[in-house]
Amino acid sequence: MNNSVNSTARLVGAAFRALLVLTVVTGVLYPLAVTGVSQALFNDKANGSEITANGKVVGSELIGQRYDLPLKKGEETAAPDLKWFQPRPSNGLGSNSVNTQYKLILSGATNRSGDNKDLIDWVTAAKAAVVKDNSTATYKVKPSDVPADAVTSSGSGLDPDISPQYAQLQVRRVAERNHLGVDQVEKLVEQHTDGRTLGFVGEPRVNVLKLNIALKELVNGG
């Protein structure tokens, strides 16, 4: 009987010591080591790829933002503020209807089949809006000029980048609204166009938040 009790006590003691050791190693030492390495070698990425302006964090280069006018009474969605470069449509965004205690924005795909009527109507309306918004007194946008990313959202609806073609399409409107020369704004887009990763992965892209920060600096004479 005593041998059985002693054996059980030893097993329980060994299990407790193993639990304690594993808790310290995997719950304390390992997270600290990973955090230390990531902060030392990849500080920017480990902290969410934050973008700062005037000493303040204004967003992340991984998450898209909207640039809209204040919502007016009676409007369901705010109109875009056309003095800024606009991102891809964010139709993938939804509202939190499960726990209404918190005002959350949810992301999600908006994929439809090519012959889906909702998709056709949505893209047709979006293209007409892009043509209207980006046409100026001296330059008229043609529907054939509108790239796909101007009228479709990404899988998450949170894409922070647009194509150089969509950025170029917006240049004249942005220049006119901000009383800048077209060449100045074109140069800004060129400076903020990133090529393919490693020269062959992905597509050239323009980060909208970074571009708009540079635009603000240019408008303010920075």
SETI-855508 format. One record per residue: residue in one letter; x, y, z of N, C-alpha, C in turn. Coordinates in pm, whole numbers, padded with zeros to 5 digits, always signed. Layout:
N
AXYZXYZXYZ
...
REM end
This chain:
222
M+00083-00121+00000+00000+00000+00000+00087+00125+00000
N+00187+00126+00090+00277+00241+00097+00354+00259-00032
N+00396+00144-00093+00468+00153-00220+00382+00215-00328
S+00253+00179-00329+00161+00234-00428+00143+00384-00409
V+00130+00425-00284+00114+00568-00255+00240+00644-00292
N+00356+00589-00257+00483+00655-00289+00504+00666-00440
S+00466+00559-00511+00480+00560-00657+00391+00666-00720
T+00268+00675-00669+00175+00776-00721+00225+00916-00691
A+00279+00935-00571+00331+01066-00531+00447+01107-00621
R+00536+01007-00652+00650+01037-00740+00602+01076-00880
L+00501+01005-00930+00448+01035-01064+00385+01174-01068
V+00307+01204-00964+00244+01336-00957+00350+01445-00946
G+00452+01419-00866+00560+01516-00851+00635+01538-00980
A+00662+01427-01052+00732+01438-01181+00647+01514-01283
A+00517+01486-01284+00428+01555-01376+00421+01704-01345
F+00416+01737-01217+00411+01878-01176+00539+01950-01215
R+00655+01884-01194+00782+01946-01232+00791+01966-01383
A+00744+01865-01459+00743+01878-01605+00653+01993-01648
L+00535+02002-01585+00443+02111-01616+00507+02247-01587
L+00575+02256-01474+00639+02382-01436+00750+02420-01533
V+00834+02321-01568+00944+02346-01660+00891+02387-01798
L+00794+02312-01850+00739+02342-01982+00667+02477-01983
T+00600+02511-01873+00534+02641-01864+00635+02754-01871
V+00746+02739-01799+00850+02842-01801+00916+02850-01938
V+00945+02733-01999+01016+02732-02128+00926+02783-02241
T+00806+02724-02252+00720+02759-02366+00632+02880-02340
G+00606+02910-02214+00518+03022-02184+00590+03151-02149
V+00719+03141-02116+00795+03260-02076+00920+03278-02162
L+01011+03179-02155+01140+03194-02222+01127+03200-02375
Y+01048+03109-02432+01033+03106-02579+00968+03234-02631
P+00855+03278-02574+00797+03405-02621+00892+03523-02606
L+00965+03528-02496+01061+03638-02478+01171+03633-02583
A+01219+03511-02613+01324+03496-02714+01275+03539-02851
V+01155+03491-02890+01098+03527-03020+01073+03677-03029
T+01018+03734-02923+00992+03879-02921+01122+03957-02930
G+01223+03912-02857+01352+03982-02860+01416+03979-02997
V+01415+03861-03061+01474+03847-03195+01397+03932-03296
S+01263+03926-03289+01183+04002-03386+01200+04152-03367
Q+01210+04197-03243+01229+04340-03219+01368+04386-03261
A+01466+04297-03246+01603+04334-03282+01626+04332-03433
L+01569+04232-03501+01597+04214-03643+01488+04267-03736
F+01362+04264-03688+01250+04305-03773+01157+04400-03697
N+01216+04501-03637+01139+04590-03549+01016+04649-03616
D+01032+04697-03738+00920+04761-03808+00806+04663-03832
K+00838+04546-03885+00735+04447-03916+00674+04389-03789
A+00756+04369-03685+00705+04312-03561+00604+04404-03493
N+00613+04532-03519+00522+04629-03457+00407+04670-03548
G+00383+04591-03653+00266+04615-03737+00291+04701-03858
S+00418+04720-03896+00451+04802-04014+00382+04939-04007
E+00399+05005-03893+00333+05133-03870+00390+05242-03960
I+00303+05334-03999+00344+05450-04076+00321+05573-03989
T+00423+05657-03979+00412+05777-03897+00417+05902-03983
A+00351+06006-03933+00354+06138-03998+00351+06242-03887
N+00446+06333-03893+00458+06437-03790+00468+06377-03650
G+00542+06266-03641+00565+06204-03512+00451+06121-03457
K+00344+06103-03536+00228+06026-03490+00204+05908-03582
V+00162+05798-03523+00125+05680-03604-00009+05709-03670
V-00012+05700-03803-00135+05730-03878-00194+05608-03946
G-00128+05494-03933-00181+05374-03995-00074+05269-04014
S-00109+05165-04085-00016+05057-04117-00006+05045-04268
E+00113+05011-04316+00128+04996-04460+00066+04865-04509
L+00011+04786-04418-00051+04658-04455-00202+04664-04461
I-00262+04774-04413-00408+04782-04405-00456+04910-04474
G-00550+04895-04566-00601+05010-04640-00688+05100-04554
Q-00702+05224-04598-00787+05322-04530-00878+05389-04633
R-00988+05442-04584-01077+05522-04668-01040+05669-04655
Y-01065+05746-04761-01042+05891-04760-01172+05956-04804
D-01262+05973-04707-01397+06018-04737-01427+06153-04671
L-01530+06219-04724-01583+06339-04662-01667+06297-04541
P-01690+06389-04447-01778+06355-04334-01915+06310-04382
L-01969+06212-04315-02100+06158-04353-02208+06263-04329
K-02285+06291-04433-02392+06389-04422-02522+06322-04378
K-02610+06401-04322-02738+06350-04275-02816+06290-04392
G-02864+06170-04372-02940+06102-04476-02857+06013-04565
E-02723+06024-04558-02635+05940-04640-02608+05808-04569
E-02607+05701-04646-02571+05571-04591-02421+05550-04596
T-02358+05600-04701-02212+05591-04716-02156+05728-04748
A-02042+05758-04693-01979+05888-04716-01923+05897-04857
A-01924+06017-04913-01867+06039-05046-01716+06049-05035
P-01643+06006-05137-01496+06014-05133-01448+06159-05135
D-01342+06186-05060-01281+06318-05061-01182+06321-05178
L-01221+06386-05286-01149+06373-05412-01018+06452-05418
K-00980+06518-05311-00848+06583-05313-00738+06483-05280
W-00780+06363-05235-00684+06258-05202-00690+06145-05304
F-00579+06073-05314-00579+05950-05392-00671+05851-05323
Q-00754+05784-05401-00850+05691-05346-00800+05547-05356
P-00832+05464-05257-00789+05323-05260-00883+05238-05344
R-00861+05110-05340-00954+05017-05403-01087+05020-05329
P-01195+04980-05394-01323+04972-05323-01311+04881-05201
S-01381+04914-05095-01374+04834-04972-01505+04764-04947
N-01564+04707-05052-01692+04638-05037-01678+04512-04954
G-01555+04470-04928-01535+04354-04842-01557+04386-04695
L-01571+04514-04662-01590+04552-04524-01735+04535-04483
G-01753+04485-04363-01888+04472-04308-01888+04525-04166
S-02005+04535-04109-02015+04585-03972-02040+04469-03876
N-02004+04490-03752-02020+04389-03650-02164+04386-03602
S-02235+04277-03632-02375+04266-03592-02395+04161-03483
V-02287+04100-03439-02297+03995-03338-02294+04055-03198
N-02190+04132-03171-02178+04197-03040-02176+04348-03063
T-02291+04409-03055-02304+04551-03089-02251+04644-02981
Q-02196+04586-02875-02133+04669-02772-02009+04737-02828
Y-01949+04672-02929-01827+04724-02989-01851+04761-03134
K-01797+04874-03176-01811+04919-03314-01689+04868-03391
L-01704+04756-03455-01594+04690-03524-01617+04690-03674
I-01508+04687-03748-01516+04672-03893-01463+04533-03927
L-01540+04459-04003-01504+04324-04040-01460+04320-04186
S-01362+04238-04216-01318+04225-04354-01366+04093-04410
G-01372+04087-04541-01414+03963-04605-01413+03976-04756
A-01410+03864-04824-01406+03864-04970-01543+03897-05027
T-01543+03950-05149-01669+03982-05216-01671+03915-05354
N-01609+03799-05361-01599+03729-05490-01737+03691-05544
R-01755+03708-05673-01876+03666-05742-01833+03599-05873
S-01920+03520-05929-01890+03462-06060-01898+03570-06166
G-01832+03547-06279-01825+03649-06383-01958+03692-06439
D-02059+03604-06432-02190+03638-06487-02291+03675-06378
N-02241+03698-06255-02330+03735-06145-02384+03875-06167
K-02517+03890-06163-02578+04019-06192-02536+04126-06091
D-02526+04089-05964-02483+04186-05862-02344+04239-05893
L-02254+04148-05933-02118+04188-05966-02117+04280-06088
I-02193+04244-06190-02198+04326-06312-02250+04466-06281
D-02359+04473-06204-02416+04604-06168-02319+04685-06083
W-02255+04616-05992-02161+04681-05900-02042+04739-05977
V-01981+04658-06064-01865+04703-06141-01904+04815-06239
T-02021+04802-06302-02067+04905-06395-02085+05039-06325
A-02147+05037-06207-02167+05160-06130-02034+05216-06081
A-01945+05127-06036-01814+05172-05987-01732+05235-06099
K-01738+05175-06218-01663+05230-06332-01716+05367-06371
A-01848+05382-06372-01907+05512-06405-01865+05618-06304
A-01857+05579-06176-01816+05673-06071-01670+05713-06088
V-01585+05617-06123-01443+05646-06143-01424+05741-06261
V-01496+05717-06369-01488+05804-06486-01533+05945-06450
K-01644+05957-06382-01698+06087-06344-01605+06161-06247
D-01560+06091-06143-01479+06155-06039-01343+06201-06090
N-01286+06128-06185-01149+06157-06229-01141+06237-06358
S-01254+06269-06418-01253+06357-06536-01243+06501-06489
T-01164+06579-06558-01149+06721-06524-01193+06805-06644
A-01182+06935-06627-01224+07025-06735-01141+07005-06861
T-01016+06963-06843-00926+06949-06958-00894+06804-06994
Y-00946+06711-06915-00914+06569-06940-01035+06483-06908
K-01077+06403-07004-01190+06315-06984-01142+06169-06980
V-01177+06102-06873-01141+05961-06858-01235+05876-06941
K-01180+05780-07014-01261+05686-07091-01282+05558-07008
P-01397+05495-07021-01421+05370-06948-01311+05267-06970
S-01255+05265-07090-01149+05168-07119-01020+05199-07045
D-01009+05321-06989-00889+05358-06913-00892+05305-06770
V-01008+05262-06723-01025+05225-06582-00970+05084-06557
P-00868+05070-06471-00812+04937-06442-00903+04857-06349
A-00880+04729-06343-00968+04640-06266-00968+04673-06117
D-00851+04712-06064-00846+04736-05919-00920+04863-05878
A-00960+04946-05975-01037+05066-05943-01183+05035-05915
V-01227+04917-05959-01370+04885-05948-01397+04753-05875
T-01292+04687-05828-01309+04562-05753-01226+04568-05625
S-01280+04509-05520-01206+04504-05395-01116+04381-05393
S-01022+04380-05302-00935+04264-05286-01008+04156-05208
G-00944+04043-05185-01007+03935-05111-01050+03975-04972
S-00971+04060-04907-01005+04103-04771-01083+04233-04768
G-01075+04310-04876-01135+04443-04875-01047+04545-04806
L-00926+04505-04768-00837+04593-04690-00705+04619-04762
D-00701+04600-04891-00576+04616-04967-00524+04759-04953
P-00400+04777-04905-00347+04912-04888-00290+04971-05017
D-00277+04889-05121-00210+04932-05243-00306+04941-05361
I-00269+05023-05457-00337+05027-05585-00232+05010-05695
S-00277+04984-05815-00185+04968-05927-00134+05105-05971
P-00015+05111-06031+00034+05238-06085-00064+05297-06187
Q-00135+05210-06260-00231+05258-06359-00346+05335-06292
Y-00394+05283-06180-00503+05351-06110-00453+05480-06046
A-00330+05479-05996-00273+05602-05940-00260+05708-06049
Q-00210+05668-06167-00195+05763-06277-00329+05818-06323
L-00432+05735-06318-00566+05778-06358-00616+05892-06269
Q-00571+05893-06144-00617+05993-06047-00533+06121-06045
V-00421+06121-06116-00325+06231-06107-00386+06366-06142
R-00456+06376-06253-00509+06506-06297-00614+06559-06201
R-00699+06470-06150-00800+06514-06054-00735+06562-05924
V-00637+06489-05874-00567+06528-05751-00493+06660-05770
A-00427+06674-05886-00355+06799-05915-00451+06917-05918
E-00564+06901-05984-00661+07010-05996-00720+07047-05860
R-00755+06947-05781-00818+06973-05651-00723+07037-05552
N-00594+07013-05569-00494+07066-05475-00413+07182-05533
H-00453+07228-05653-00386+07342-05718-00236+07315-05736
L-00208+07195-05787-00071+07154-05815-00055+07126-05963
G+00069+07123-06008+00096+07089-06146+00085+06938-06165
V+00037+06898-06283+00024+06755-06312+00159+06686-06302
D+00264+06754-06348+00397+06695-06344+00443+06671-06201
Q+00403+06760-06109+00440+06742-05969+00376+06616-05911
V+00250+06596-05941+00178+06481-05887+00224+06352-05954
E+00252+06358-06083+00304+06241-06154+00438+06197-06095
K+00521+06293-06061+00651+06262-06000+00631+06195-05865
L+00531+06243-05790+00500+06186-05659+00460+06039-05673
V+00376+06010-05771+00334+05871-05795+00453+05785-05833
E+00537+05838-05920+00656+05764-05963+00747+05731-05845
Q+00763+05827-05754+00850+05807-05638+00794+05703-05541
H+00663+05683-05542+00600+05591-05447+00550+05463-05514
T+00601+05435-05632+00568+05310-05699+00674+05206-05666
D+00630+05097-05606+00720+04986-05572+00711+04879-05680
G+00826+04826-05717+00829+04722-05819+00795+04585-05762
R+00804+04484-05845+00778+04347-05802+00878+04305-05695
T+00832+04232-05595+00920+04180-05490+01021+04084-05552
L+01148+04108-05522+01259+04028-05576+01265+04034-05729
G+01194+04130-05787+01200+04149-05931+01102+04065-06010
F+01034+03967-05946+00943+03881-06023+00817+03839-05947
V+00810+03867-05817+00694+03826-05738+00591+03939-05730
G+00466+03909-05762+00360+04009-05751+00362+04109-05865
E+00296+04221-05842+00284+04327-05943+00333+04460-05885
P+00374+04554-05971+00408+04689-05922+00288+04748-05847
R+00313+04828-05745+00205+04877-05660+00240+05012-05600
V+00136+05080-05556+00152+05211-05491+00077+05206-05359
N+00146+05233-05249+00080+05236-05118+00006+05369-05105
V-00126+05363-05090-00208+05484-05094-00182+05574-04974
L-00166+05516-04856-00142+05598-04737-00011+05675-04748
K+00095+05606-04789+00225+05673-04805+00216+05783-04911
L+00144+05755-05019+00130+05853-05126+00054+05975-05078
N-00052+05955-05002-00130+06069-04953-00055+06151-04848
I+00029+06086-04769+00113+06159-04673+00210+06250-04749
A+00271+06195-04855+00363+06275-04937+00288+06388-05008
L+00164+06361-05052+00083+06462-05116+00054+06578-05019
K+00019+06543-04897-00009+06646-04795+00113+06734-04771
E+00230+06670-04764+00354+06745-04744+00379+06840-04862
L+00351+06791-04983+00370+06874-05102+00274+06992-05103
V+00149+06967-05067+00050+07074-05062+00086+07178-04957
N+00141+07131-04846+00180+07222-04737+00316+07287-04759
G+00373+07258-04875+00502+07320-04906+00620+07252-04845
G+00600+07122-04805+00708+07048-04741+00811+06998-04839
REM end
